[in-house]
Amino acid sequence: MLPFLKMHGAGNDFVVLDARVAKLALAPEAVRHIADRRRGVGCDQLVIIESDDAGADAFMRILNSDGSESGACGNATRCVAALLAEESGAQWVKIRTVAGLLVAEILGPGLVEVDMGPPHLEWGDVPLSGPYDTLHLPLSLGPVSDPAACSMGNPHATFFIDDFTHLPIETIGPMLEKNRIFPERANIGFARIDSTSRVRLRVWERGAGLTLACGSGACATLVNAHRRGLTGRMAVVEMDGGELLITWAENGHVLMRGPAETAFAGELPGIF
Ligand SMILES: N[C@H](CCC[C@H](N)C(=O)O)C(=O)O
C-alpha cells in the first residue's frame, strides 16, 4: 500500500506522496488515474517528496492532473513546507524544485510564507515562441486581449478584465493554454484590479484546468499588474478558494503568504 496525504492551499488540492525512502516513478497514466475525481483520489496536482542531496530539506516533484510535470506550484510548496516543518519542528524549510531552491517560513499553524524567487520576464524565459514584448502579447480570444506574461518557474499569462460575469473561462481557457505562442503551454490568469492593493483572480491552470486557487498564478499576476502600473508591490490576491498575500520585494523576489491544510490521510493500492 502507498500512504498519501490529501492537502490543499486555498482549495487548490494535492495528493502528496513521500518517496524519500522508496523511490517512486509514476507513469503519466498512473498520475491521471490518482488525480481522477471519480476513479481515483482526485486532485489538481500530485506532489512527490523526494530526498535532496544538495542541502535542501527535500526535493518536490509537481505533476498536474493531466500527467504533465511543472517546475513550480506555489500552493503545494506551502503544504510541503508545513508538512516538513511538522516533522522537524523547524520554522524555516528549504525545498528544491525543478525551477530552483525555495525557502519557506512557518508563520503559524497552517500559515506559510514562501520566497518564490524572482520572476522571469524575458520572452525566452516564459517561454514564448518568439521575441515578443512580455508586457503586451499580441493575443486575443473572445472578450479578452493584450495579456502580460512572465514565469515563476512555470509559464503564466495574465489577462486584465473588468467583469467575470460573462467570461467563458472553460471555453477560452484551454484554447489560450495551448496557443502556439506558448511552446510549453501556459497557465492563464484572468485578473480584475479592485484597488492598487487588491486583485480578484481566476486561473485556468496548464494541465489541470480551472482551480480554486493558483499560488504561482497569484505571484505572476501581482508581478504583471505592477509592471503595468496597476498595483503596488504588495497586494491581496483573492481567488475562488481563498486569499494570498503577494509581495514583490525590493530584492526582486516574490513572497507568497497563505494557508496550508491537510484534509485527510489515505492509502493507495500498491499497483502503481
Ligand atoms: N498548473 C501549473 C502547476 C501548478 C501551479 C499551481 N497549482 C500553483 O499553486 O502554483 C503548471 O503546469 O505550471
The ligand as a Tripos MOL2 file, in Angstrom:
@<TRIPOS>MOLECULE
LIG
   13    12     1     0     0
SMALL
NO_CHARGES

@<TRIPOS>ATOM
      1 N1         -0.5230   24.0350  -13.4300 N.3       1 LIG1
      2 C1          0.7930   24.5900  -13.0950 C.3       1 LIG1
      3 C2          1.3860   23.8620  -11.8690 C.3       1 LIG1
      4 C3          0.5830   24.1170  -10.5800 C.3       1 LIG1
      5 C4          0.5500   25.5690  -10.2280 C.3       1 LIG1
      6 C5         -0.4530   25.9700   -9.1570 C.3       1 LIG1
      7 N2         -1.2740   24.9300   -8.6140 N.3       1 LIG1
      8 C6          0.2120   26.7930   -8.0630 C.2       1 LIG1
      9 O1         -0.2680   26.8020   -6.9140 O.co2     1 LIG1
     10 O2          1.2080   27.4820   -8.3800 O.co2     1 LIG1
     11 C7          1.7350   24.4320  -14.2980 C.2       1 LIG1
     12 O3          1.5980   23.4820  -15.0560 O.co2     1 LIG1
     13 O4          2.6270   25.2880  -14.4360 O.co2     1 LIG1
@<TRIPOS>BOND
     1     1     2 1
     2     2     3 1
     3     2    11 1
     4     3     4 1
     5     4     5 1
     6     5     6 1
     7     6     7 1
     8     6     8 1
     9     8     9 2
    10     8    10 1
    11    11    12 2
    12    11    13 1
@<TRIPOS>SUBSTRUCTURE
     1 LIG1         1 GROUP 0 **** ****
